[in-house]
Amino acid sequence: MRRTNLAVLIGLLAMCVAAWAGDAPLIASSIVPAARGTVSFQHDKNGNLKYHISTKSLASPQQLTPAKNAYVIWLKPRDGQPQNVGVLTVNNNLQGSFAGTTPAKAFDVVITAEDNPSATQPTGPEVLHGTVQAR
């Protein structure tokens, strides 16, 4: 009986965690048509949203025309300004990865190709974008 109750409790806990997690696709622009990306997210114990961005088939920003220095990741909360949260580094296999945490539950993710990785506003061309809507 005790093992049955424990199994039920573990099953319910797993369903709750799954309800607090999700994935959102990143849509490629015409300057990187082969690129693919996903934002995976889940709530942490403090109620913030942990997110992980992964990309495939994304050429390095130096190979774009015109060449750029970095892919900058912007989070734009609903009714807010875009925030530079970091740089997406692309490896030799054309894969990129980035992880972070935000208090926002609904926001847009925009990745731009920038000359300056410390830019305070997006100025370069958009390469990927998507929307996260957590429950």
MILO-999510 format. One line per field, with one value per residue (C-alpha): residue number from 1; residue in one letter; y, z, x. Coordinates in Angstrom, 3 decimals. Layout:
<recs>
pos: NUM ...
code: A ...
y: Y ...
z: Z ...
x: X ...
</recs>
This chain:
<recs>
pos: 1 2 3 4 5 6 7 8 9 10 11 12 13 14 15 16 17 18 19 20 21 22 23 24 25 26 27 28 29 30 31 32 33 34 35 36 37 38 39 40 41 42 43 44 45 46 47 48 49 50 51 52 53 54 55 56 57 58 59 60 61 62 63 64 65 66 67 68 69 70 71 72 73 74 75 76 77 78 79 80 81 82 83 84 85 86 87 88 89 90 91 92 93 94 95 96 97 98 99 100 101 102 103 104 105 106 107 108 109 110 111 112 113 114 115 116 117 118 119 120 121 122 123 124 125 126 127 128 129 130 131 132 133 134 135
code: M R R T N L A V L I G L L A M C V A A W A G D A P L I A S S I V P A A R G T V S F Q H D K N G N L K Y H I S T K S L A S P Q Q L T P A K N A Y V I W L K P R D G Q P Q N V G V L T V N N N L Q G S F A G T T P A K A F D V V I T A E D N P S A T Q P T G P E V L H G T V Q A R
y: 0.000 2.401 1.776 2.391 5.734 6.683 5.749 7.840 10.783 10.547 10.381 13.465 15.341 14.465 15.728 19.002 19.523 18.794 21.390 23.961 23.202 23.706 24.384 27.205 27.160 29.856 30.970 31.731 34.861 34.824 35.638 32.249 30.092 26.743 27.709 26.023 26.768 26.030 27.691 25.153 26.535 25.534 27.225 27.081 26.824 30.641 31.081 32.377 30.879 28.989 28.883 27.158 28.231 25.721 26.269 24.134 24.918 28.502 29.912 32.019 35.749 36.404 34.463 36.724 39.459 41.925 40.103 40.690 40.027 38.242 36.867 38.749 37.310 39.745 39.063 41.399 41.052 42.011 45.803 46.091 47.032 44.405 43.360 42.069 38.840 37.516 36.145 32.957 31.240 28.952 26.000 24.356 22.064 25.158 24.590 27.225 27.101 29.587 29.332 31.947 32.844 35.541 36.592 37.163 34.508 35.814 37.291 37.342 35.960 37.718 36.870 39.520 39.694 42.650 44.446 45.047 42.156 44.724 46.605 48.157 48.039 45.638 47.289 44.354 42.039 39.585 35.957 34.033 34.921 33.203 33.700 32.071 31.891 30.015 29.013
z: 0.000 0.927 -2.373 -4.320 -2.570 -3.250 -6.924 -7.222 -5.518 -7.841 -10.866 -9.751 -9.100 -12.583 -14.145 -12.209 -13.340 -16.948 -16.707 -15.686 -18.579 -22.305 -25.620 -28.119 -31.671 -32.986 -36.528 -38.887 -41.021 -44.712 -44.077 -42.319 -43.903 -42.853 -39.170 -36.589 -32.921 -29.786 -26.420 -23.657 -20.368 -16.900 -13.625 -10.877 -7.143 -6.842 -9.516 -12.131 -15.595 -16.502 -20.267 -22.622 -26.242 -28.695 -32.398 -35.349 -38.849 -37.894 -39.676 -37.645 -37.700 -39.487 -42.501 -42.935 -45.572 -44.229 -41.610 -37.947 -34.712 -32.551 -32.229 -29.391 -27.544 -26.590 -24.230 -24.652 -21.880 -22.730 -22.682 -22.034 -23.788 -25.276 -22.890 -24.042 -22.038 -23.698 -26.755 -28.595 -29.497 -32.534 -32.636 -35.646 -36.040 -36.546 -33.191 -30.565 -26.952 -24.215 -20.820 -18.491 -15.979 -16.062 -13.824 -16.946 -17.794 -21.287 -23.550 -27.042 -27.810 -30.648 -31.836 -33.909 -35.632 -34.110 -34.534 -30.771 -28.424 -25.657 -27.671 -25.583 -28.373 -31.293 -34.425 -36.542 -38.647 -36.882 -37.494 -35.193 -33.151 -31.034 -28.225 -24.787 -22.956 -19.673 -17.541
x: 0.000 2.788 4.625 1.417 0.909 4.522 4.165 0.996 2.703 5.710 3.403 1.480 4.701 5.991 2.745 3.022 6.604 5.608 2.827 5.417 7.769 7.593 9.269 8.840 10.204 12.527 11.700 14.590 14.751 15.588 19.268 19.739 17.005 18.515 18.765 16.548 16.116 14.148 13.648 13.013 11.743 10.625 9.798 12.385 11.678 11.609 8.928 11.377 11.611 14.782 15.244 17.645 18.126 19.532 20.158 21.233 22.493 23.345 26.395 28.783 27.990 31.290 29.934 26.906 26.813 27.733 29.805 28.918 30.812 28.221 24.715 23.047 20.063 17.322 14.426 11.494 8.911 5.334 5.065 8.804 12.014 14.361 17.124 20.512 20.888 24.020 25.769 24.880 28.143 28.069 30.481 32.166 29.127 26.928 25.203 24.565 23.459 22.583 20.875 19.464 16.773 14.108 11.216 9.072 6.470 5.668 8.323 9.718 13.163 14.981 18.476 20.207 23.578 25.423 28.738 28.884 27.993 27.335 24.706 21.945 19.353 19.015 20.418 21.584 19.471 17.184 18.173 15.778 12.712 10.099 7.604 7.560 4.248 4.637 1.672
</recs>
